[in-house]
Amino acid sequence: MEQNYGVPGISLVKGKGLYVWDDSGKKYLDFIGGIATNVVGHADSEVIKAVNLQIRKLGHVSNLYSNPNGLELAEKLQKMVGSQTKVFFCNSGAEANEAALKISRLTGKKKIISTVGSFHGRTIGALSLTGQSAKRAPFIPLLNGVKFVPYGNIRAMERAITPRIAMVIVEAIQGENGVVVPPEGYLKRVRELCDARGVLLCIDAVQTGMGRTGTWFGFEHEGVVPDIITMAKGLGGGLPLGAMLTVGEKVPHFLPGQHGSTFGGNPVSTAAGLAAIKVIESKKLMKSALKMEKSIRSTISDLDEVDVVRGRGLLLGIVLKKNVAHEVVAACAERGLLVNATSEKVIRIAPALTVTAIQVSEFSSKFISALKEVAANG
Ligand SMILES: *Cc1c(COP(=O)(O)O)cnc(C)c1O
């Protein structure tokens, strides 16, 4: 194996709902959910059923043919957006952003505005949009023409967005950067600036999509509709699936042959995605996510070790007062709880939207115990 992830200490072999088991039989409460991917939990019966049925019937058709699942999912996504939408399916978030980047070139303009601290993926194109120098540095030269402005800073956007810009790409919440939430009204103002200056607005909803923040998309609370939306992570209900959605009439479109993906939108991943959406709808999981957010916040926000809890719905960043996030992650794992550190100070949690009140209490007691142990050792 390449050493790009470091050496993972835990090898997981089984999952059910909010729980996973490692190869020694140890059980963990999974509060990172495949990095915001397992929206309906592990081994959901509807997802299993849909995948099973589909793989028996037809596993792959390529992009030479259409398939009903892809069309049905595209229709579902259009309904979520609430306006005329065209969908390109791919397999990952990086590919979705690559597609957005390529489509922005069809405006005839080449300059792009992105934000400092953003994360848009690891391919050369997506990395060129990513505002994290440590991830970029070993791979320069990257694409020219991408300007990074401080996230959440509307003045900086006002200065940077000119009619010569092809596209602005921004996350509704910066997930990989530690769940950073922009000030109220930020996305709305960026939308207005893009409209006034004839610039496309792409919101990267890879991490904040699929109900994670209590609405289908992380930007809905500001009432904005982007021109381009990129999705992945939760979209496939645990299977690899990405999408780029173009909304309305302003976005140029690919001509036949200009873009593609052999596996993109394959019948099995789209079946899983459709099943996940149906589970989110029928179990009212977005409403539940907001309720669970409240109870998570109420149990951990006031702890001595916690500076602030930021985020929305079930994408939360717990900012610690001390640089001990990695120690806390290890102490949680010892106690059978999986969470993730995005930096020395920030713990990210992104449990499945199916998480219950009882599981939230289990999380709190394990998390608090881990925090206290690390504090006592420090
Ligand atoms: C994870 C992520 C990506 C990249 O997705 P991959 O599927 O890993 O390529 C892009 N944008 C955001 C906001 C993400 O969180």
The ligand as an SDF file (V2000), in Angstrom:
LIG
                    3D

 15 15  0  0  0  0  0  0  0  0999 V2000
  -14.3200   15.3970    0.5100 C   0  0  0  0  0  0  0  0  0  0  0  0
  -14.5030   16.6450   -0.2470 C   0  0  0  0  0  0  0  0  0  0  0  0
  -14.1280   16.7520   -1.5940 C   0  0  0  0  0  0  0  0  0  0  0  0
  -13.4150   15.6550   -2.3300 C   0  0  0  0  0  0  0  0  0  0  0  0
  -14.1900   14.5110   -2.4600 O   0  0  0  0  0  0  0  0  0  0  0  0
  -13.4940   13.1270   -2.9250 P   0  0  0  0  0  0  0  0  0  0  0  0
  -14.6730   12.2180   -3.0970 O   0  0  0  0  0  0  0  0  0  0  0  0
  -12.5740   12.7130   -1.8300 O   0  0  0  0  0  0  0  0  0  0  0  0
  -12.7950   13.4040   -4.1890 O   0  0  0  0  0  0  0  0  0  0  0  0
  -14.3910   17.9360   -2.2580 C   0  0  0  0  0  0  0  0  0  0  0  0
  -14.9910   18.9590   -1.6410 N   0  0  0  0  0  0  0  0  0  0  0  0
  -15.3670   18.8890   -0.3440 C   0  0  0  0  0  0  0  0  0  0  0  0
  -16.0530   20.0620    0.2860 C   0  0  0  0  0  0  0  0  0  0  0  0
  -15.1290   17.7350    0.4030 C   0  0  0  0  0  0  0  0  0  0  0  0
  -15.4740   17.6820    1.6820 O   0  0  0  0  0  0  0  0  0  0  0  0
  1  2  1  0
  2  3  1  0
  2 14  2  0
  3  4  1  0
  3 10  2  0
  4  5  1  0
  5  6  1  0
  6  7  2  0
  6  8  1  0
  6  9  1  0
 10 11  1  0
 11 12  2  0
 12 13  1  0
 12 14  1  0
 14 15  1  0
M  END
$$$$
